[in-house]
Amino acid sequence: MTSQQPPLWRRAVAELLGTSLLVMIVVGSGIAAQQLSPNDVGLQLLQNSTATVLGLTVLILVFGPVSGAHFNPMVSLVDFVLGRRGGAGLTLPELGTYTAAQTVGAISGSVVANAMFEVGTSISVKDRATTGHLLGEVVATAGLILLIFALAATKRGVLAAPAVGAYIGAAYWFTSSTSFANPAVTVGRIFSDTFAGIAPASVPGFVLAQLVGAAAGLGLLVILFPSADHAADDAALPHTSKMTSS
């Protein structure tokens, strides 16, 4: 039996579960932080970011060997674009499947997090679409894309879990937007009117900023690592299986 990727349905399940759990971590820890430290926003952010760093690292380790642990349509989109240059990466149908799975997973994660803390699922009213927040999303997404695919291009994918976790944890603090950097997670966070929520009116601006950031990250990647187009299948972790497709 030759090494190959797991079948698409299995990768889609991994992306759905991984993104769902990621949003559970982000929203759930945000609710917990709000309840535990109601009068200290800085402490709330520390609690929220710490949980996200640790949780995201674990999720990449668990699901990376199956789907690559994208959990993010921007990562999947760049994987697709690079694949067109190097003959690897996601195909267009796979990109659509990954994006759909990630979005459904994100929404479900928000709903489950609300239910765990007995907080009703409702649409967030937290407006975030300021100029500074949108610039923060451009910076956060560009850095994330550059990091993930630079590791893949230089055969250091084994470092993806701690590196991506560390970057997102840092970006919680150095970007004004607290680094959503992910359209699926952005959509999922609409459904929790809590510390981690985002108002629907802010979402289009965030997604557009994330697209701009992904394009900027891709541009920097091509300049700095010209061989990156041959490593699309290895983002965020190499995902191959010794088993035949089923």
N, C-alpha and C positions, 0 to 999 in steps of 0.2 A: 504494500500500500504506500502510495506517495503522499508527501506532505501537501496539504491544501487547506484553504480556508474552510471553516465550518459553513454549513448551508445558510442561506440568507435568513430563513425563518428563525434559526437559532441565534444568529447575530442580532436580529431585530428584537427578540425577546431579551437578550442581554442589554441592548440599548434602552429598551423600555424600563426594565427593572433598575438598571443603573441610574438612569435619569430620575426615575421616581424616587429612589432612595436618596439621591443627591438633594432633591427638593425637600424631601422629608427632613433631612438633616438641616438644611438652610432655614426652612420655615419653622420646624419643630424647635430648634435651638433658639430661634428668634423669639418664639412665644415663651419658652422657658426663661430666657433672659429677661424678657419684659415682666414676667411674673416674679422672678427672683430679685431683680434690681429695678424696681419701677421708677426710681427717682435718679438713676444714673445712666445716661445714654452711652457714655464712654465704656462703662463696664458691660452694658448690654452688647455693644459691638465687639468687645474682647471675647465675651462668652460665645457669641455667634460665630466669630471668625475662627476661634480655636476649634469648635466642633466641626466647622466646615473643612479646615485643614486636615484634621485627623480622618474624618469620614471620607473625604474625596480620595485621600491616599489609599485607604482600604478598598474603596470601590474600584479604583483603577487596577489594583492588584487582583481583585476577584474577577472582574469582567473583561479586563484587557486581553487575556489569551483567547477569548471567544470573539469579541467584536472590535477590539482595538480600544474600547472604552472611550469613545468620542464624547458621548453624553451632551453633544453640542452641535447644532446644525452648521455653525461656522467652521468647526474643525472638519466636519464631513464635507462641506463645500470646498474647502481648500484641498482636502484629500482628492476630491473629484477633479479639480482644476489641475493639480499637479499630475494626476494620473493621465490626463490628456496629453501632457508633455512627455511623460516617461513610459507610457504603456502599462501603468499599474494603477492602484487606487480604486475607488468606488466607480461603478458605472452609473449612468443616470437613473435607472430604476432602483439601484441600491441606494443612491443618494436620497431619492424620494421616500424609500422605505425607512431609512435611518431617521430622516427628519420627522416623518409621521410618528414613528415609535418614540422618539425623544420628546416630542410635543405632548403626546398622550401620556407618556410617563411623567412628565413634569406636572401636568394638571392633576393627575391621580396622586402624586406625591404631596401636593399642597392640600388636597382634600383629606388624605389620610392623616397628615400632620395636624390639621384642624381637629379632626375627630379624636385623635389621641389625647389632646389637651382639652377636649370638650368645648372647643370654640367653634361656633357655627361658621360654615363656609359662606363667605360673602365677598362681594367685589371690593377690592381695596380702593380707598380714596386718597392714598398717599401719593401726591404729585411729586415727581422727581425730575421732570424734563426741563431743567435749567440749562443754560449754556455751559456752565461748568460741569454739570453732570454728564452732558453729552460728550464733551471733550474727554472726560474721565473714561467713558465707555470706549472711545476711539483708542486711547492709550492702553487701557486694560486689555482689549481684544487683540490689538497689534502685538503686544508683548506675549500674550498667551499663544498666539499662532506661531510667532517666531520661536518661542521656547520649544513647543511640541515638535515642530518639524525640523528644527535644528538638531534636537536629540536624535530623531530618526535618521537624519542625513549623515550624522557622525557615528552611527551605530551605538548610541548610548541610550537606547530605548528602555533599558533596564532601570534607568534613573527617572523615568517619566513620572511614576507615582509620587515619590517624595518631592521631585522638582516642581511638578504642577501644583501639588498641594501647598508647597511653600510659596510659590508665586501668587496663587489666589489668596492665601492668607496675608501676604504682604500688600496685595492690591486692595484688599478690604480697607487698608489704612492709608495708602498713599494716593488713591484715587478718590475724587469727590463723590463718585457714584457708588462706592463700595464694591465695584467690580462685578457687575452681573456678567458681562462679556459672553452672553449666551442667549440667543433668542428663545429657545425652548424654556429655559429657566425663567426668563423674563415673562413669558406668557403664563407659566405655571404660577408665578407669584402674584398674578392678578387676583387669584382666587383665595387670598388670605388677607383680610383687613387687619393686619397686625404689624409688628415691627419690621417684618421682612417683605411686606406687600408693596405693590406698585399700581397706581391708578391706570386704567385702560388708556386714558388719553396720553399718558407718558410713553406707552409701549412703542408706537410707530417711530418716534424719535430715537428711542434706545436701540431698536433693531437697525435703523438706518445707520446710526453711529457705529454699531457693531459690524455692519457690512463694510463701512469705510475703514474701520480698524483692521478687519480681516484682510482687506486689499492692501493696506499699508504693511501689515505683517508679512504678507506673501511677497510684496515687492522687496522688502528688506531681506527676506529669506533667499530669494533668487540672486540678489546681489552678493550676499555673504556666503551662501552655500549653493553654488551652481549645480551640484549633484543632487539636490534635494528632490528633484522630480522623479528620481529612481527609488525613493524611499517612502512613497505614499502609503504603501500597505503596512508600514511599520509604525504608523501614528494611531493612537498614542503609544500602544504597545503592539509588537508583532502578534498577529492572530492567525495561527495555523493549526491544523489538526491532523493527526495521523489516521483519523477515521475517514471512511468514505462518506460522501454526502448522503443524507437520508431525509 
